[in-house]
């Protein structure tokens, strides 16, 4: 009985928000279960262009760190603001929402420089979360960010 209500709630999430949130949870679970490592996910231009590891262009936006309090809050914010954007400003315009996601990811990817890549393991998932929150606040300027 509880499974059916949980399933119905999951299916009521708009498609892009559902797919992205699910991909983030599954990627983090795979890392937590040691099926993959964060070193297989991070953004590294040398590995992308010289070794053709193209998946790194996408997977660096899916891993939000180890499961814990921080991960839980990141998933809540991601779910909430992506859903509100997709149901509000982008209602009936799924392709526009996907384009906003891809364009934001593209801008974040090209903005990394060599110094950034040398100093840290480059996983710009927090930037993706900031992009979603900023976009939501732009479309709903009089709403409070909770």
N, C-alpha and C positions, 0 to 999 in steps of 0.2 A: 504494500500500500504506500509506504513512504517512498519507495523506489519510483513509483509511478508519478507522484507529485514532484519529486526531484527531477525526473526526466522531463516532465512537462515544463517546469520552470527553466530548465536548461534549453529546451527547444524554443522558448519564447524570447531568448536573447537574440538580437539581430545577427545576421549571418557573419558579417566581418568581425564584429566584437567577439562572437562565439568562437570563430576560427582562430583569431589571434590569441585570445585568452587561453583557449585549449592548447594551442601550440606552445605557449609559454609554460603552462603547467606541465605538459608532457616532456618538454625539453629539460626543465628543471628536475623533474622526477627521474629522467634517464641519467642525469648527472649525479643525482643523489643516490641512485641505485648502482652507480659506477658502471653503467652500460657504455657511457661516453665520458670524456673529460672536457673541462672548459677549454683546454688547449686545442680541442678539435673544433671549437665554435668561434673563437675570437677572430676579430678582423685583422688580417695580415696581408697587405698588398703583395708582398713577395710570393707568398704561398698561393694567392689568388691568381696572379698573372703568370708566374713562372711554373707553378705546379698544377694549375687549372683546378684549384679547389674552390669552385664557384659558390658552393653552399655557404661559405663564410660571409658572403654578402647578405644573406638572410639570417643565418643562425646567430649572428652576433646581437640581433635584436630580440632574441627569444629567451636567453638565459638571464635570470634575475638574481643569481647568487644562490647560496645554500638555503634550504627550507628553514624558515625561522620567522620571527616576528616581522623583520624587515620585508621578507618575501610576501608574507600575508598581506601587509599593508600595500605593497606595490600592486599585488593582484586585485585588491579591493579598489584602489584608485583606478587602475587600468580598466577594470570591468565597469565601474561606475561612469567614468567620464567618456569612455568610448561608446558605451551604450547610450548615454544621454545625447551625445553628438549624433550618433547614427539614427536614433529615434526622433531627434529634434530637427536640427538644421539640415541634416542629410536624409530626411525621411523620403523614401522613394527615389533616392539618388545614390544607390549603393556604389555605382562606378565612380562617382565624384569622391565618395568617402575613401574608396580604395586608392584613387589617384592621390588624394591628400596624404594618405599613409605612405605610399610609394615615393612621392615627391619629398616629403619630410625625411624619409630614410635616405634618399639620394643626397639631399643637402647635408645631412649629418655625416654620410660616408665621405663625400668629397671635402668636407671641412677639416678632416683629420690631417695633421701634418706629421712629418717624421719625428719631431720632438715628442709629440703626444704618444706616438707609437713606441718610442724608446722608453718613456717613463712609466708607462702602465700597460697592463693587459687590456687591450681595447675592446670593451663590451659596452656599447653605447645605449643599453636598454633604459637607463635612467633618462637619457635625452629623449627617447621615444615616449616615455611617460610624461615628461615635461611638455613635449609637443602636443600630446593629447589634452593635457590640462590647459595649456595656453590656448589651443583652438577652442576648447569648450568655453573658456572665459571670454574669448573674442566674440563668440556667437551669443553668449548669454551675459552681457556686461553688467546687468544689475543683480545677478544672482550671487549669493555668497558661496565661496569655495569652502566646502565642509570636509 
